[in-house]
Amino acid sequence: MNICLNSINEIDRNIDGRITISDIWGTIKAYTNLPVEIIIDLLEETEVYYFFELGKTSCTSNQTFMLSILIWGLILYALIIWFDDKSKEEYAEKKKKMGY
């Protein structure tokens, strides 16, 4: 069914029949909303979906955009922590090899 992800590959975002500069913001917003859109699509036809009254308009709302920004921030934070741990391990390994 994928109510949100069906429109991810559409180029004409404002559905005016032309590719215009305003479609750029729509495309950025569509890819920014991706984490929440995936969650909405996974919840489709569940009790949670009906309780929160989710639907096609939920995919493009400002609340979805802000929640997605938060999720992207958490993903970025997790990646930074992971890479930091990896670099500390590599540093300790190199230090050990050099005899320090």
N, C-alpha and C positions, 0 to 999 in steps of 0.2 A: 504494500500500500504506500509506504513512504510519503507521507503528506508534505514533509519539509524538503527532503532530499531530491524530489523529482524536479525541482526548479533550479538546482545548483548549476546546471550547464546552460541555462538560458542566458543569451547575451543581451537581449532587449529587456532590461529589468523593469522599466516603467511602462512597458507594453503600449508604446505609442506608435509602433510600426517602424521605427527608425532606431539606428544605433547612434546615440548622442552622448555628450559629455556627462549628462546626469546618470547614464547607465554605469559609469565608472564607480560612483559612490554606492550604487546598488550592488555591484559585483564585490566591492570591498566588504560591504556589510554582510553579504551572503556567505563569504568565506570566513568572516569573523564569527558569524553565528553558528558555524559548523558544529562545535561541541554540543551546544544546547539542542540544535536540530537533530543530532543523532540521538540524544536522550529522549526527545519528544517522539521520534519515530519508533524507538524501542518501547516506549510506554503506550503506544497506540493500541486501542481496544482493551485497555486494562482499567481497573477501578480507579487508579490514581489519575489516569488520563481524563476520565469523566468527572472525577471529583474536582480537579483544578480547571475544568472546562477548557481544555486545550483544543486547538484546532489549527486550521491554516493561518489564521491571523496571529497565532502564538509564534509562528516561525519568524515573523518580521517585526515583532514589537520591540520597543525600546528597552523593556525589561529583559528580553532575551538577549539583546545586544550587550547590555551591561553585565549580565550574568556570564556571557561568553567571554567578555574581556577579563572578568575575574578568573574564569577557568584557564584561559590562555596564560594569565599571569602566574597561576599556580603551576601550570605545566612548565613554564620557563624557570620558575624558582626550583622545581624538582630537578630539572636538567642542570642548572647551575650547581646545585648541591651534589648531584651525581658526578659531574665532571670535576668538581673540587675534590671529592673523595678519591677519584681515580688519580688525579695529579698528586695528591698526598701519598698515595700508595707507590706511584712511580718514583717520587722523590725519595721515599724511604728505601726503596729497592736500590736506586742508584747510589745513595749514601752508604748502604750496606756493602755494595760491590767495591766502592772506593776505600772502604776500611774506616769510615768515620763512626 
